[in-house]
Amino acid sequence: MTRDTITKGRLPNAPASVYYIPDFISSEEEQNLINKVLSAPKPKWVHLKNRRLQNWGGVVVNNAMVAEPLPPWLTSFNPRFRELEVFEGLDPIHKDPNHCLINEYLPGQGILPHKDGPAYHPTVATVSLSSHCVLEFFKFSDLSEDRKNQEPEFSILVQPRSLLVLKEDVYNHYMHGIREVHSDNLTEGNILNLDRAFPPNNPAPISPLQRDTRISLTFRIVPKTIRGNRFLAPPKK
Ligand SMILES: O=C(O)CCC(=O)C(=O)O
């Protein structure tokens, strides 16, 4: 993969900037990553109402993170992120992501439209495992009270093994969310990347796409980090 790969992955019909790269990882890598996620110690999972998640790199509190190193199976993406310049120029100190939130969604689960908080540099790189989802985007001012049922301005079909990168305007001025449904009708929601997701020799299915359990690895840079021992009392003299 080269810098050209990400340039070609940019969706010209989306607001600046959405990059979508299908088959970013191989099926073998995908399976290894699924095994790593599922073999994490039980307390690593945080159970929410509509999904469960793992936090790697440290917990973000008040826009800062008590940092701990990411494990090798998550830093293994760094050479590819550097080659594609995904996090290039964002931070003078952190050249690679230092935080990864892993989400697991069962069919019928999702995430309400939201904006990633100010604790992060405005770039998120998502590697998807096991199943697809449709990520929906809403302009801030468009958002009604009924966040669950609002029609998106546009959507992206996020396939397993793909890389999705959100930056700039789309990161700063749009909310994103995943509807809590068991299947996705690809003719709805103004999906902007169907031509990338389904090349001519593999056309998009007409019937709704059934969801399976999906795992997403969302990589970000938290610029403000605190070393863990900062909270420890100084040694007695
Ligand atoms: O699972 C995804 O692809 C989206 C996750 C997300 O929106 C988030 O972690 O803020």
The ligand as a Tripos MOL2 file, in Angstrom:
@<TRIPOS>MOLECULE
LIG
   10     9     1     0     0
SMALL
NO_CHARGES

@<TRIPOS>ATOM
      1 O1        -18.0860    1.0700   15.1390 O.co2     1 LIG1
      2 C1        -17.8980    2.0110   14.4000 C.2       1 LIG1
      3 O2        -17.5090    1.8950   13.2370 O.co2     1 LIG1
      4 C2        -18.1630    3.4170   14.8870 C.3       1 LIG1
      5 C3        -17.7590    3.5990   16.3010 C.3       1 LIG1
      6 C4        -17.9040    4.9960   16.7660 C.2       1 LIG1
      7 O3        -18.6580    5.7680   16.2430 O.2       1 LIG1
      8 C5        -17.1130    5.4430   17.9000 C.2       1 LIG1
      9 O4        -16.3590    4.6530   18.4990 O.co2     1 LIG1
     10 O5        -17.1860    6.6510   18.2230 O.co2     1 LIG1
@<TRIPOS>BOND
     1     1     2 2
     2     2     3 1
     3     2     4 1
     4     4     5 1
     5     5     6 1
     6     6     7 2
     7     6     8 1
     8     8     9 2
     9     8    10 1
@<TRIPOS>SUBSTRUCTURE
     1 LIG1         1 GROUP 0 **** ****
